[in-house]
Amino acid sequence: GHVLAAASTLQKDVKTDLKSTSNKEAATAVGKAVAEKAVEAGVKDVAFDRSGYQYHGRVKELADAAREAGLKF
């Protein structure tokens, strides 16, 4: 596949109000940002590759935020 949207806590628009870049709050911000970029690019249906990580904690927060922002997994 091809990467059509990406987000990271290293981006200024994502990390602006974050106290930490490695907690659930940061994961939520990244999920929302990547979803907004994907929807802007016309993409709503995506595959979510957890890269072997369990679906809980920060991974779950990122996925939930992306869903709330309009992505369908």
PDB file of N, H, CA, C and O in Angstrom:
ATOM      1  N   GLY A   1       0.818  -1.187   0.000  1.00  0.00           N
ATOM      2  CA  GLY A   1       0.000   0.000   0.000  1.00  0.00           C
ATOM      3  C   GLY A   1       0.857   1.243   0.000  1.00  0.00           C
ATOM      4  O   GLY A   1       2.083   1.187   0.094  1.00  0.00           O
ATOM      5  N   HIS A   2       0.187   2.343  -0.106  1.00  0.00           N
ATOM      6  H   HIS A   2      -0.809   2.388  -0.182  1.00  0.00           H
ATOM      7  CA  HIS A   2       0.839   3.646  -0.121  1.00  0.00           C
ATOM      8  C   HIS A   2       0.409   4.453   1.091  1.00  0.00           C
ATOM      9  O   HIS A   2      -0.736   4.354   1.532  1.00  0.00           O
ATOM     10  N   VAL A   3       1.307   5.241   1.624  1.00  0.00           N
ATOM     11  H   VAL A   3       2.237   5.322   1.266  1.00  0.00           H
ATOM     12  CA  VAL A   3       0.993   6.131   2.736  1.00  0.00           C
ATOM     13  C   VAL A   3       0.361   7.391   2.156  1.00  0.00           C
ATOM     14  O   VAL A   3       0.986   8.099   1.366  1.00  0.00           O
ATOM     15  N   LEU A   4      -0.873   7.667   2.547  1.00  0.00           N
ATOM     16  H   LEU A   4      -1.380   7.092   3.189  1.00  0.00           H
ATOM     17  CA  LEU A   4      -1.586   8.847   2.048  1.00  0.00           C
ATOM     18  C   LEU A   4      -1.711   9.935   3.098  1.00  0.00           C
ATOM     19  O   LEU A   4      -1.976  11.093   2.774  1.00  0.00           O
ATOM     20  N   ALA A   5      -1.520   9.564   4.359  1.00  0.00           N
ATOM     21  H   ALA A   5      -1.305   8.624   4.623  1.00  0.00           H
ATOM     22  CA  ALA A   5      -1.586  10.537   5.446  1.00  0.00           C
ATOM     23  C   ALA A   5      -0.733  10.025   6.596  1.00  0.00           C
ATOM     24  O   ALA A   5      -0.659   8.821   6.842  1.00  0.00           O
ATOM     25  N   ALA A   6      -0.094  10.944   7.290  1.00  0.00           N
ATOM     26  H   ALA A   6      -0.154  11.922   7.090  1.00  0.00           H
ATOM     27  CA  ALA A   6       0.732  10.568   8.435  1.00  0.00           C
ATOM     28  C   ALA A   6       0.679  11.678   9.471  1.00  0.00           C
ATOM     29  O   ALA A   6       0.447  12.841   9.138  1.00  0.00           O
ATOM     30  N   ALA A   7       0.893  11.317  10.723  1.00  0.00           N
ATOM     31  H   ALA A   7       1.082  10.373  10.994  1.00  0.00           H
ATOM     32  CA  ALA A   7       0.936  12.301  11.798  1.00  0.00           C
ATOM     33  C   ALA A   7       1.886  11.796  12.872  1.00  0.00           C
ATOM     34  O   ALA A   7       2.091  10.592  13.023  1.00  0.00           O
ATOM     35  N   SER A   8       2.456  12.726  13.610  1.00  0.00           N
ATOM     36  H   SER A   8       2.289  13.705  13.488  1.00  0.00           H
ATOM     37  CA  SER A   8       3.426  12.387  14.642  1.00  0.00           C
ATOM     38  C   SER A   8       3.413  13.466  15.719  1.00  0.00           C
ATOM     39  O   SER A   8       3.019  14.603  15.462  1.00  0.00           O
ATOM     40  N   THR A   9       3.842  13.107  16.914  1.00  0.00           N
ATOM     41  H   THR A   9       4.162  12.183  17.123  1.00  0.00           H
ATOM     42  CA  THR A   9       3.951  14.100  17.984  1.00  0.00           C
ATOM     43  C   THR A   9       5.129  15.036  17.739  1.00  0.00           C
ATOM     44  O   THR A   9       5.310  16.005  18.478  1.00  0.00           O
ATOM     45  N   LEU A  10       5.923  14.765  16.725  1.00  0.00           N
ATOM     46  H   LEU A  10       5.776  13.978  16.125  1.00  0.00           H
ATOM     47  CA  LEU A  10       7.028  15.658  16.380  1.00  0.00           C
ATOM     48  C   LEU A  10       6.556  16.859  15.565  1.00  0.00           C
ATOM     49  O   LEU A  10       7.293  17.832  15.405  1.00  0.00           O
ATOM     50  N   GLN A  11       5.335  16.793  15.051  1.00  0.00           N
ATOM     51  H   GLN A  11       4.736  16.003  15.181  1.00  0.00           H
ATOM     52  CA  GLN A  11       4.791  17.896  14.258  1.00  0.00           C
ATOM     53  C   GLN A  11       4.289  19.003  15.182  1.00  0.00           C
ATOM     54  O   GLN A  11       3.647  18.729  16.196  1.00  0.00           O
ATOM     55  N   LYS A  12       4.584  20.253  14.829  1.00  0.00           N
ATOM     56  H   LYS A  12       5.105  20.475  14.005  1.00  0.00           H
ATOM     57  CA  LYS A  12       4.211  21.387  15.667  1.00  0.00           C
ATOM     58  C   LYS A  12       2.715  21.459  15.924  1.00  0.00           C
ATOM     59  O   LYS A  12       2.293  21.721  17.051  1.00  0.00           O
ATOM     60  N   ASP A  13       1.899  21.227  14.888  1.00  0.00           N
ATOM     61  H   ASP A  13       2.242  21.013  13.973  1.00  0.00           H
ATOM     62  CA  ASP A  13       0.449  21.342  15.055  1.00  0.00           C
ATOM     63  C   ASP A  13      -0.114  20.255  15.964  1.00  0.00           C
ATOM     64  O   ASP A  13      -1.199  20.432  16.518  1.00  0.00           O
ATOM     65  N   VAL A  14       0.580  19.152  16.131  1.00  0.00           N
ATOM     66  H   VAL A  14       1.461  19.009  15.681  1.00  0.00           H
ATOM     67  CA  VAL A  14       0.108  18.063  16.989  1.00  0.00           C
ATOM     68  C   VAL A  14       0.585  18.257  18.425  1.00  0.00           C
ATOM     69  O   VAL A  14      -0.190  18.051  19.359  1.00  0.00           O
ATOM     70  N   LYS A  15       1.833  18.647  18.618  1.00  0.00           N
ATOM     71  H   LYS A  15       2.463  18.814  17.859  1.00  0.00           H
ATOM     72  CA  LYS A  15       2.385  18.699  19.973  1.00  0.00           C
ATOM     73  C   LYS A  15       2.167  20.023  20.698  1.00  0.00           C
ATOM     74  O   LYS A  15       2.623  20.175  21.832  1.00  0.00           O
ATOM     75  N   THR A  16       1.499  20.962  20.093  1.00  0.00           N
ATOM     76  H   THR A  16       1.129  20.839  19.173  1.00  0.00           H
ATOM     77  CA  THR A  16       1.326  22.297  20.659  1.00  0.00           C
ATOM     78  C   THR A  16       0.887  22.297  22.119  1.00  0.00           C
ATOM     79  O   THR A  16       1.546  22.916  22.955  1.00  0.00           O
ATOM     80  N   ASP A  17      -0.205  21.621  22.443  1.00  0.00           N
ATOM     81  H   ASP A  17      -0.741  21.118  21.765  1.00  0.00           H
ATOM     82  CA  ASP A  17      -0.749  21.674  23.801  1.00  0.00           C
ATOM     83  C   ASP A  17      -0.487  20.410  24.616  1.00  0.00           C
ATOM     84  O   ASP A  17      -1.093  20.224  25.671  1.00  0.00           O
ATOM     85  N   LEU A  18       0.393  19.552  24.151  1.00  0.00           N
ATOM     86  H   LEU A  18       0.886  19.703  23.294  1.00  0.00           H
ATOM     87  CA  LEU A  18       0.647  18.295  24.852  1.00  0.00           C
ATOM     88  C   LEU A  18       1.662  18.485  25.977  1.00  0.00           C
ATOM     89  O   LEU A  18       2.677  19.159  25.805  1.00  0.00           O
ATOM     90  N   LYS A  19       1.376  17.885  27.126  1.00  0.00           N
ATOM     91  H   LYS A  19       0.551  17.337  27.266  1.00  0.00           H
ATOM     92  CA  LYS A  19       2.321  17.909  28.243  1.00  0.00           C
ATOM     93  C   LYS A  19       3.418  16.880  28.019  1.00  0.00           C
ATOM     94  O   LYS A  19       4.562  17.084  28.424  1.00  0.00           O
ATOM     95  N   SER A  20       3.063  15.767  27.370  1.00  0.00           N
ATOM     96  H   SER A  20       2.133  15.601  27.041  1.00  0.00           H
ATOM     97  CA  SER A  20       4.003  14.694  27.067  1.00  0.00           C
ATOM     98  C   SER A  20       3.698  14.191  25.665  1.00  0.00           C
ATOM     99  O   SER A  20       2.559  14.271  25.206  1.00  0.00           O
ATOM    100  N   THR A  21       4.710  13.674  24.989  1.00  0.00           N
ATOM    101  H   THR A  21       5.635  13.609  25.362  1.00  0.00           H
ATOM    102  CA  THR A  21       4.485  13.146  23.642  1.00  0.00           C
ATOM    103  C   THR A  21       4.418  11.626  23.634  1.00  0.00           C
ATOM    104  O   THR A  21       4.449  11.008  22.569  1.00  0.00           O
ATOM    105  N   SER A  22       4.326  11.019  24.813  1.00  0.00           N
ATOM    106  H   SER A  22       4.301  11.520  25.678  1.00  0.00           H
ATOM    107  CA  SER A  22       4.320   9.552  24.865  1.00  0.00           C
ATOM    108  C   SER A  22       3.248   8.992  25.794  1.00  0.00           C
ATOM    109  O   SER A  22       3.451   7.960  26.432  1.00  0.00           O
ATOM    110  N   ASN A  23       2.099   9.680  25.867  1.00  0.00           N
ATOM    111  H   ASN A  23       1.935  10.518  25.348  1.00  0.00           H
ATOM    112  CA  ASN A  23       1.015   9.174  26.705  1.00  0.00           C
ATOM    113  C   ASN A  23      -0.270   9.038  25.885  1.00  0.00           C
ATOM    114  O   ASN A  23      -0.268   9.263  24.674  1.00  0.00           O
ATOM    115  N   LYS A  24      -1.359   8.671  26.549  1.00  0.00           N
ATOM    116  H   LYS A  24      -1.360   8.489  27.532  1.00  0.00           H
ATOM    117  CA  LYS A  24      -2.630   8.462  25.847  1.00  0.00           C
ATOM    118  C   LYS A  24      -3.149   9.752  25.225  1.00  0.00           C
ATOM    119  O   LYS A  24      -3.746   9.728  24.149  1.00  0.00           O
ATOM    120  N   GLU A  25      -2.924  10.872  25.895  1.00  0.00           N
ATOM    121  H   GLU A  25      -2.439  10.892  26.769  1.00  0.00           H
ATOM    122  CA  GLU A  25      -3.359  12.165  25.354  1.00  0.00           C
ATOM    123  C   GLU A  25      -2.661  12.439  24.015  1.00  0.00           C
ATOM    124  O   GLU A  25      -3.289  12.921  23.073  1.00  0.00           O
ATOM    125  N   ALA A  26      -1.387  12.139  23.938  1.00  0.00           N
ATOM    126  H   ALA A  26      -0.876  11.748  24.704  1.00  0.00           H
ATOM    127  CA  ALA A  26      -0.630  12.326  22.699  1.00  0.00           C
ATOM    128  C   ALA A  26      -1.123  11.375  21.617  1.00  0.00           C
ATOM    129  O   ALA A  26      -1.235  11.762  20.453  1.00  0.00           O
ATOM    130  N   ALA A  27      -1.418  10.137  21.991  1.00  0.00           N
ATOM    131  H   ALA A  27      -1.328   9.822  22.936  1.00  0.00           H
ATOM    132  CA  ALA A  27      -1.928   9.161  21.024  1.00  0.00           C
ATOM    133  C   ALA A  27      -3.260   9.625  20.449  1.00  0.00           C
ATOM    134  O   ALA A  27      -3.514   9.468  19.255  1.00  0.00           O
ATOM    135  N   THR A  28      -4.105  10.194  21.295  1.00  0.00           N
ATOM    136  H   THR A  28      -3.898  10.321  22.265  1.00  0.00           H
ATOM    137  CA  THR A  28      -5.391  10.720  20.844  1.00  0.00           C
ATOM    138  C   THR A  28      -5.176  11.861  19.848  1.00  0.00           C
ATOM    139  O   THR A  28      -5.851  11.924  18.820  1.00  0.00           O
ATOM    140  N   ALA A  29      -4.247  12.752  20.149  1.00  0.00           N
ATOM    141  H   ALA A  29      -3.699  12.701  20.984  1.00  0.00           H
ATOM    142  CA  ALA A  29      -3.959  13.877  19.253  1.00  0.00           C
ATOM    143  C   ALA A  29      -3.445  13.386  17.899  1.00  0.00           C
ATOM    144  O   ALA A  29      -3.823  13.929  16.861  1.00  0.00           O
ATOM    145  N   VAL A  30      -2.594  12.373  17.901  1.00  0.00           N
ATOM    146  H   VAL A  30      -2.286  11.932  18.744  1.00  0.00           H
ATOM    147  CA  VAL A  30      -2.056  11.820  16.653  1.00  0.00           C
ATOM    148  C   VAL A  30      -3.167  11.143  15.858  1.00  0.00           C
ATOM    149  O   VAL A  30      -3.248  11.309  14.641  1.00  0.00           O
ATOM    150  N   GLY A  31      -4.023  10.383  16.537  1.00  0.00           N
ATOM    151  H   GLY A  31      -3.958  10.248  17.526  1.00  0.00           H
ATOM    152  CA  GLY A  31      -5.137   9.719  15.859  1.00  0.00           C
ATOM    153  C   GLY A  31      -6.060  10.710  15.181  1.00  0.00           C
ATOM    154  O   GLY A  31      -6.478  10.511  14.041  1.00  0.00           O
ATOM    155  N   LYS A  32      -6.372  11.773  15.890  1.00  0.00           N
ATOM    156  H   LYS A  32      -6.032  11.934  16.816  1.00  0.00           H
ATOM    157  CA  LYS A  32      -7.246  12.807  15.329  1.00  0.00           C
ATOM    158  C   LYS A  32      -6.574  13.495  14.136  1.00  0.00           C
ATOM    159  O   LYS A  32      -7.214  13.727  13.110  1.00  0.00           O
ATOM    160  N   ALA A  33      -5.296  13.818  14.272  1.00  0.00           N
ATOM    161  H   ALA A  33      -4.777  13.630  15.105  1.00  0.00           H
ATOM    162  CA  ALA A  33      -4.574  14.513  13.202  1.00  0.00           C
ATOM    163  C   ALA A  33      -4.461  13.663  11.942  1.00  0.00           C
ATOM    164  O   ALA A  33      -4.671  14.162  10.837  1.00  0.00           O
ATOM    165  N   VAL A  34      -4.132  12.388  12.099  1.00  0.00           N
ATOM    166  H   VAL A  34      -3.962  11.982  12.997  1.00  0.00           H
ATOM    167  CA  VAL A  34      -3.983  11.532  10.916  1.00  0.00           C
ATOM    168  C   VAL A  34      -5.332  11.307  10.246  1.00  0.00           C
ATOM    169  O   VAL A  34      -5.409  11.223   9.021  1.00  0.00           O
ATOM    170  N   ALA A  35      -6.392  11.208  11.035  1.00  0.00           N
ATOM    171  H   ALA A  35      -6.330  11.276  12.031  1.00  0.00           H
ATOM    172  CA  ALA A  35      -7.726  11.032  10.459  1.00  0.00           C
ATOM    173  C   ALA A  35      -8.141  12.272   9.675  1.00  0.00           C
ATOM    174  O   ALA A  35      -8.694  12.159   8.581  1.00  0.00           O
ATOM    175  N   GLU A  36      -7.880  13.441  10.221  1.00  0.00           N
ATOM    176  H   GLU A  36      -7.431  13.534  11.110  1.00  0.00           H
ATOM    177  CA  GLU A  36      -8.232  14.680   9.531  1.00  0.00           C
ATOM    178  C   GLU A  36      -7.483  14.789   8.199  1.00  0.00           C
ATOM    179  O   GLU A  36      -8.058  15.204   7.193  1.00  0.00           O
ATOM    180  N   LYS A  37      -6.210  14.419   8.196  1.00  0.00           N
ATOM    181  H   LYS A  37      -5.743  14.082   9.013  1.00  0.00           H
ATOM    182  CA  LYS A  37      -5.425  14.472   6.958  1.00  0.00           C
ATOM    183  C   LYS A  37      -5.932  13.460   5.941  1.00  0.00           C
ATOM    184  O   LYS A  37      -5.990  13.753   4.746  1.00  0.00           O
ATOM    185  N   ALA A  38      -6.297  12.281   6.405  1.00  0.00           N
ATOM    186  H   ALA A  38      -6.250  12.043   7.375  1.00  0.00           H
ATOM    187  CA  ALA A  38      -6.796  11.241   5.500  1.00  0.00           C
ATOM    188  C   ALA A  38      -8.126  11.654   4.885  1.00  0.00           C
ATOM    189  O   ALA A  38      -8.321  11.521   3.676  1.00  0.00           O
ATOM    190  N   VAL A  39      -9.033  12.151   5.704  1.00  0.00           N
ATOM    191  H   VAL A  39      -8.874  12.259   6.685  1.00  0.00           H
ATOM    192  CA  VAL A  39     -10.341  12.579   5.205  1.00  0.00           C
ATOM    193  C   VAL A  39     -10.158  13.728   4.213  1.00  0.00           C
ATOM    194  O   VAL A  39     -10.845  13.790   3.194  1.00  0.00           O
ATOM    195  N   GLU A  40      -9.232  14.632   4.514  1.00  0.00           N
ATOM    196  H   GLU A  40      -8.674  14.582   5.342  1.00  0.00           H
ATOM    197  CA  GLU A  40      -8.921  15.744   3.617  1.00  0.00           C
ATOM    198  C   GLU A  40      -8.418  15.235   2.260  1.00  0.00           C
ATOM    199  O   GLU A  40      -8.671  15.851   1.225  1.00  0.00           O
ATOM    200  N   ALA A  41      -7.706  14.109   2.280  1.00  0.00           N
ATOM    201  H   ALA A  41      -7.500  13.609   3.121  1.00  0.00           H
ATOM    202  CA  ALA A  41      -7.180  13.506   1.049  1.00  0.00           C
ATOM    203  C   ALA A  41      -8.209  12.610   0.362  1.00  0.00           C
ATOM    204  O   ALA A  41      -7.916  11.998  -0.665  1.00  0.00           O
ATOM    205  N   GLY A  42      -9.418  12.534   0.930  1.00  0.00           N
ATOM    206  H   GLY A  42      -9.656  13.032   1.764  1.00  0.00           H
ATOM    207  CA  GLY A  42     -10.477  11.738   0.322  1.00  0.00           C
ATOM    208  C   GLY A  42     -10.479  10.277   0.733  1.00  0.00           C
ATOM    209  O   GLY A  42     -11.108   9.448   0.076  1.00  0.00           O
ATOM    210  N   VAL A  43      -9.785   9.957   1.809  1.00  0.00           N
ATOM    211  H   VAL A  43      -9.274  10.631   2.343  1.00  0.00           H
ATOM    212  CA  VAL A  43      -9.698   8.571   2.279  1.00  0.00           C
ATOM    213  C   VAL A  43     -10.486   8.426   3.574  1.00  0.00           C
ATOM    214  O   VAL A  43     -10.263   9.164   4.533  1.00  0.00           O
ATOM    215  N   LYS A  44     -11.413   7.466   3.593  1.00  0.00           N
ATOM    216  H   LYS A  44     -11.595   6.866   2.814  1.00  0.00           H
ATOM    217  CA  LYS A  44     -12.177   7.214   4.817  1.00  0.00           C
ATOM    218  C   LYS A  44     -12.048   5.772   5.288  1.00  0.00           C
ATOM    219  O   LYS A  44     -12.158   5.499   6.484  1.00  0.00           O
ATOM    220  N   ASP A  45     -11.816   4.849   4.363  1.00  0.00           N
ATOM    221  H   ASP A  45     -11.727   5.070   3.392  1.00  0.00           H
ATOM    222  CA  ASP A  45     -11.659   3.434   4.716  1.00  0.00           C
ATOM    223  C   ASP A  45     -10.173   3.091   4.728  1.00  0.00           C
ATOM    224  O   ASP A  45      -9.478   3.266   3.728  1.00  0.00           O
ATOM    225  N   VAL A  46      -9.692   2.599   5.873  1.00  0.00           N
ATOM    226  H   VAL A  46     -10.257   2.456   6.686  1.00  0.00           H
ATOM    227  CA  VAL A  46      -8.264   2.317   6.022  1.00  0.00           C
ATOM    228  C   VAL A  46      -8.031   0.964   6.687  1.00  0.00           C
ATOM    229  O   VAL A  46      -8.939   0.389   7.288  1.00  0.00           O
ATOM    230  N   ALA A  47      -6.820   0.474   6.573  1.00  0.00           N
ATOM    231  H   ALA A  47      -6.082   0.941   6.084  1.00  0.00           H
ATOM    232  CA  ALA A  47      -6.376  -0.709   7.315  1.00  0.00           C
ATOM    233  C   ALA A  47      -5.491  -0.205   8.453  1.00  0.00           C
ATOM    234  O   ALA A  47      -4.626   0.645   8.241  1.00  0.00           O
ATOM    235  N   PHE A  48      -5.703  -0.720   9.641  1.00  0.00           N
ATOM    236  H   PHE A  48      -6.406  -1.410   9.814  1.00  0.00           H
ATOM    237  CA  PHE A  48      -4.940  -0.292  10.810  1.00  0.00           C
ATOM    238  C   PHE A  48      -3.961  -1.394  11.184  1.00  0.00           C
ATOM    239  O   PHE A  48      -4.361  -2.436  11.703  1.00  0.00           O
ATOM    240  N   ASP A  49      -2.689  -1.166  10.923  1.00  0.00           N
ATOM    241  H   ASP A  49      -2.365  -0.319  10.502  1.00  0.00           H
ATOM    242  CA  ASP A  49      -1.646  -2.144  11.227  1.00  0.00           C
ATOM    243  C   ASP A  49      -1.032  -1.796  12.580  1.00  0.00           C
ATOM    244  O   ASP A  49      -0.356  -0.777  12.724  1.00  0.00           O
ATOM    245  N   ARG A  50      -1.272  -2.641  13.553  1.00  0.00           N
ATOM    246  H   ARG A  50      -1.822  -3.468  13.436  1.00  0.00           H
ATOM    247  CA  ARG A  50      -0.775  -2.407  14.909  1.00  0.00           C
ATOM    248  C   ARG A  50       0.689  -2.799  15.059  1.00  0.00           C
ATOM    249  O   ARG A  50       1.278  -2.563  16.114  1.00  0.00           O
ATOM    250  N   SER A  51       1.279  -3.379  14.049  1.00  0.00           N
ATOM    251  H   SER A  51       0.801  -3.571  13.192  1.00  0.00           H
ATOM    252  CA  SER A  51       2.681  -3.813  14.071  1.00  0.00           C
ATOM    253  C   SER A  51       2.986  -4.719  15.260  1.00  0.00           C
ATOM    254  O   SER A  51       4.063  -4.635  15.851  1.00  0.00           O
ATOM    255  N   GLY A  52       2.045  -5.577  15.604  1.00  0.00           N
ATOM    256  H   GLY A  52       1.171  -5.645  15.124  1.00  0.00           H
ATOM    257  CA  GLY A  52       2.261  -6.524  16.688  1.00  0.00           C
ATOM    258  C   GLY A  52       1.911  -6.021  18.072  1.00  0.00           C
ATOM    259  O   GLY A  52       1.926  -6.793  19.031  1.00  0.00           O
ATOM    260  N   TYR A  53       1.592  -4.733  18.196  1.00  0.00           N
ATOM    261  H   TYR A  53       1.579  -4.107  17.417  1.00  0.00           H
ATOM    262  CA  TYR A  53       1.227  -4.193  19.504  1.00  0.00           C
ATOM    263  C   TYR A  53      -0.186  -4.625  19.870  1.00  0.00           C
ATOM    264  O   TYR A  53      -1.056  -4.723  19.006  1.00  0.00           O
ATOM    265  N   GLN A  54      -0.410  -4.884  21.158  1.00  0.00           N
ATOM    266  H   GLN A  54       0.297  -4.804  21.860  1.00  0.00           H
ATOM    267  CA  GLN A  54      -1.746  -5.251  21.615  1.00  0.00           C
ATOM    268  C   GLN A  54      -2.673  -4.053  21.488  1.00  0.00           C
ATOM    269  O   GLN A  54      -2.237  -2.904  21.550  1.00  0.00           O
ATOM    270  N   TYR A  55      -3.963  -4.337  21.308  1.00  0.00           N
ATOM    271  H   TYR A  55      -4.317  -5.271  21.257  1.00  0.00           H
ATOM    272  CA  TYR A  55      -4.950  -3.270  21.130  1.00  0.00           C
ATOM    273  C   TYR A  55      -5.435  -2.794  22.500  1.00  0.00           C
ATOM    274  O   TYR A  55      -6.522  -3.164  22.944  1.00  0.00           O
ATOM    275  N   HIS A  56      -4.634  -1.983  23.154  1.00  0.00           N
ATOM    276  H   HIS A  56      -3.751  -1.682  22.793  1.00  0.00           H
ATOM    277  CA  HIS A  56      -5.024  -1.355  24.412  1.00  0.00           C
ATOM    278  C   HIS A  56      -4.109  -0.162  24.640  1.00  0.00           C
ATOM    279  O   HIS A  56      -3.134   0.023  23.911  1.00  0.00           O
ATOM    280  N   GLY A  57      -4.411   0.630  25.624  1.00  0.00           N
ATOM    281  H   GLY A  57      -5.202   0.479  26.216  1.00  0.00           H
ATOM    282  CA  GLY A  57      -3.568   1.777  25.953  1.00  0.00           C
ATOM    283  C   GLY A  57      -3.485   2.793  24.837  1.00  0.00           C
ATOM    284  O   GLY A  57      -4.501   3.218  24.287  1.00  0.00           O
ATOM    285  N   ARG A  58      -2.261   3.178  24.508  1.00  0.00           N
ATOM    286  H   ARG A  58      -1.436   2.833  24.955  1.00  0.00           H
ATOM    287  CA  ARG A  58      -2.049   4.224  23.496  1.00  0.00           C
ATOM    288  C   ARG A  58      -2.514   3.805  22.112  1.00  0.00           C
ATOM    289  O   ARG A  58      -3.023   4.631  21.355  1.00  0.00           O
ATOM    290  N   VAL A  59      -2.346   2.531  21.773  1.00  0.00           N
ATOM    291  H   VAL A  59      -1.932   1.860  22.389  1.00  0.00           H
ATOM    292  CA  VAL A  59      -2.795   2.040  20.460  1.00  0.00           C
ATOM    293  C   VAL A  59      -4.306   2.196  20.348  1.00  0.00           C
ATOM    294  O   VAL A  59      -4.812   2.655  19.324  1.00  0.00           O
ATOM    295  N   LYS A  60      -5.024   1.816  21.394  1.00  0.00           N
ATOM    296  H   LYS A  60      -4.613   1.442  22.226  1.00  0.00           H
ATOM    297  CA  LYS A  60      -6.485   1.929  21.408  1.00  0.00           C
ATOM    298  C   LYS A  60      -6.914   3.394  21.347  1.00  0.00           C
ATOM    299  O   LYS A  60      -7.846   3.735  20.619  1.00  0.00           O
ATOM    300  N   GLU A  61      -6.251   4.250  22.094  1.00  0.00           N
ATOM    301  H   GLU A  61      -5.494   3.973  22.686  1.00  0.00           H
ATOM    302  CA  GLU A  61      -6.589   5.676  22.097  1.00  0.00           C
ATOM    303  C   GLU A  61      -6.417   6.286  20.706  1.00  0.00           C
ATOM    304  O   GLU A  61      -7.265   7.056  20.254  1.00  0.00           O
ATOM    305  N   LEU A  62      -5.330   5.946  20.034  1.00  0.00           N
ATOM    306  H   LEU A  62      -4.641   5.321  20.400  1.00  0.00           H
ATOM    307  CA  LEU A  62      -5.088   6.450  18.683  1.00  0.00           C
ATOM    308  C   LEU A  62      -6.188   5.982  17.737  1.00  0.00           C
ATOM    309  O   LEU A  62      -6.735   6.780  16.975  1.00  0.00           O
ATOM    310  N   ALA A  63      -6.511   4.697  17.782  1.00  0.00           N
ATOM    311  H   ALA A  63      -6.067   4.049  18.400  1.00  0.00           H
ATOM    312  CA  ALA A  63      -7.535   4.139  16.892  1.00  0.00           C
ATOM    313  C   ALA A  63      -8.905   4.750  17.173  1.00  0.00           C
ATOM    314  O   ALA A  63      -9.632   5.101  16.244  1.00  0.00           O
ATOM    315  N   ASP A  64      -9.257   4.875  18.443  1.00  0.00           N
ATOM    316  H   ASP A  64      -8.667   4.589  19.198  1.00  0.00           H
ATOM    317  CA  ASP A  64     -10.559   5.445  18.802  1.00  0.00           C
ATOM    318  C   ASP A  64     -10.678   6.895  18.334  1.00  0.00           C
ATOM    319  O   ASP A  64     -11.724   7.299  17.826  1.00  0.00           O
ATOM    320  N   ALA A  65      -9.619   7.673  18.501  1.00  0.00           N
ATOM    321  H   ALA A  65      -8.769   7.345  18.914  1.00  0.00           H
ATOM    322  CA  ALA A  65      -9.639   9.073  18.063  1.00  0.00           C
ATOM    323  C   ALA A  65      -9.756   9.166  16.545  1.00  0.00           C
ATOM    324  O   ALA A  65     -10.458  10.034  16.027  1.00  0.00           O
ATOM    325  N   ALA A  66      -9.078   8.282  15.839  1.00  0.00           N
ATOM    326  H   ALA A  66      -8.508   7.577  16.259  1.00  0.00           H
ATOM    327  CA  ALA A  66      -9.156   8.280  14.373  1.00  0.00           C
ATOM    328  C   ALA A  66     -10.569   7.930  13.914  1.00  0.00           C
ATOM    329  O   ALA A  66     -11.083   8.526  12.968  1.00  0.00           O
ATOM    330  N   ARG A  67     -11.189   6.971  14.579  1.00  0.00           N
ATOM    331  H   ARG A  67     -10.771   6.487  15.347  1.00  0.00           H
ATOM    332  CA  ARG A  67     -12.581   6.611  14.238  1.00  0.00           C
ATOM    333  C   ARG A  67     -13.521   7.790  14.487  1.00  0.00           C
ATOM    334  O   ARG A  67     -14.372   8.101  13.654  1.00  0.00           O
ATOM    335  N   GLU A  68     -13.360   8.438  15.631  1.00  0.00           N
ATOM    336  H   GLU A  68     -12.669   8.185  16.307  1.00  0.00           H
ATOM    337  CA  GLU A  68     -14.220   9.578  15.969  1.00  0.00           C
ATOM    338  C   GLU A  68     -14.059  10.718  14.966  1.00  0.00           C
ATOM    339  O   GLU A  68     -14.995  11.482  14.732  1.00  0.00           O
ATOM    340  N   ALA A  69     -12.871  10.829  14.377  1.00  0.00           N
ATOM    341  H   ALA A  69     -12.110  10.208  14.567  1.00  0.00           H
ATOM    342  CA  ALA A  69     -12.606  11.894  13.408  1.00  0.00           C
ATOM    343  C   ALA A  69     -13.006  11.509  11.987  1.00  0.00           C
ATOM    344  O   ALA A  69     -12.808  12.291  11.057  1.00  0.00           O
ATOM    345  N   GLY A  70     -13.571  10.304  11.806  1.00  0.00           N
ATOM    346  H   GLY A  70     -13.732   9.668  12.561  1.00  0.00           H
ATOM    347  CA  GLY A  70     -14.128   9.971  10.500  1.00  0.00           C
ATOM    348  C   GLY A  70     -13.551   8.782   9.763  1.00  0.00           C
ATOM    349  O   GLY A  70     -14.035   8.457   8.679  1.00  0.00           O
ATOM    350  N   LEU A  71     -12.541   8.117  10.298  1.00  0.00           N
ATOM    351  H   LEU A  71     -12.148   8.382  11.179  1.00  0.00           H
ATOM    352  CA  LEU A  71     -11.980   6.957   9.600  1.00  0.00           C
ATOM    353  C   LEU A  71     -12.748   5.687   9.935  1.00  0.00           C
ATOM    354  O   LEU A  71     -13.265   5.529  11.041  1.00  0.00           O
ATOM    355  N   LYS A  72     -12.812   4.788   8.964  1.00  0.00           N
ATOM    356  H   LYS A  72     -12.392   4.916   8.066  1.00  0.00           H
ATOM    357  CA  LYS A  72     -13.432   3.472   9.162  1.00  0.00           C
ATOM    358  C   LYS A  72     -12.351   2.424   8.993  1.00  0.00           C
ATOM    359  O   LYS A  72     -11.652   2.408   7.979  1.00  0.00           O
ATOM    360  N   PHE A  73     -12.207   1.550   9.977  1.00  0.00           N
ATOM    361  H   PHE A  73     -12.775   1.563  10.801  1.00  0.00           H
ATOM    362  CA  PHE A  73     -11.188   0.491   9.909  1.00  0.00           C
ATOM    363  C   PHE A  73     -11.837  -0.780   9.432  1.00  0.00           C
ATOM    364  O   PHE A  73     -11.167  -1.804   9.299  1.00  0.00           O
TER     365      PHE A  73
END
